[in-house]
Amino acid sequence: MKKRLIKSADKKVFGVAGGVAEYFDIEPNLVRVGFVVLGVCSLLVAVVAYLGLAVVMPSHSIATEDSDPAAEL
């Protein structure tokens, strides 16, 4: 099965960090802390990237409906 970068159903804000963590198979809290640290150190570039991903990434419910072959029957 092909991996897709989608928002996580287990979310704190928008589900972006959880989705990135699921894609790379790592702990979601590490990604969340990474976004915060990078945001503070890079003058909010990570915050803009996070918000951009929140707009671009499909949500969990939409992505599962699209990829479910049984839904077409």
C-alpha positions as MATLAB code, in Angstrom:
seq = 'MKKRLIKSADKKVFGVAGGVAEYFDIEPNLVRVGFVVLGVCSLLVAVVAYLGLAVVMPSHSIATEDSDPAAEL';
ca = [
       0.000    0.000    0.000;
       1.289    3.430   -0.936;
       1.860    5.864    1.942;
       0.053    9.192    1.739;
       0.681   12.364    3.681;
      -2.691   13.178    5.240;
      -3.853   14.930    8.380;
      -4.113   12.638   11.373;
      -7.360   11.776   13.108;
      -5.364   12.016   16.371;
      -4.884   15.775   16.320;
      -4.116   18.584   18.727;
      -4.603   21.589   16.420;
      -5.059   20.710   12.733;
      -3.607   17.186   12.623;
      -0.562   18.185   10.578;
       2.104   17.062   13.057;
       0.261   13.799   13.661;
       0.016   13.203    9.921;
       3.714   13.887    9.394;
       4.535   11.563   12.294;
       2.364    8.790   10.855;
       3.967    9.209    7.434;
       7.509    8.904    8.836;
       6.463    6.397   11.544;
       7.769    8.440   14.480;
       6.311    9.784   17.720;
       3.848   12.664   17.091;
       5.043   14.622   20.130;
       8.555   14.766   18.654;
       7.175   16.358   15.499;
       5.102   18.811   17.538;
       8.121   19.830   19.617;
      10.170   20.090   16.426;
       7.639   22.489   14.899;
       7.680   24.649   18.044;
      11.479   24.726   18.330;
      11.912   25.422   14.622;
       9.238   28.115   14.792;
      10.991   29.907   17.643;
      14.465   29.568   16.121;
      13.553   30.454   12.543;
      11.426   33.516   13.177;
       8.086   31.774   12.634;
       8.963   30.076    9.324;
       7.787   26.750   10.791;
       4.492   28.340   11.828;
       3.893   29.496    8.261;
       4.885   26.034    6.962;
       2.520   24.384    9.471;
      -0.381   26.589    8.415;
       0.440   25.955    4.754;
       0.378   22.206    5.334;
      -2.902   22.557    7.228;
      -4.447   24.102    4.116;
      -2.866   21.752    1.553;
      -3.003   18.343    3.278;
      -6.236   16.391    2.839;
      -8.082   15.479    6.011;
      -8.169   11.929    7.340;
     -11.857   11.405    6.594;
     -11.645   12.623    2.983;
      -8.508   10.596    2.254;
      -9.953    7.359    3.635;
     -13.161    7.768    1.616;
     -11.141    8.301   -1.583;
      -8.835    5.321   -1.027;
     -11.473    2.802    0.106;
     -12.283    0.525   -2.850;
     -15.293   -0.935   -1.009;
     -16.884    2.519   -0.946;
     -17.347    2.334   -4.724;
     -19.534   -0.815   -4.554;
];
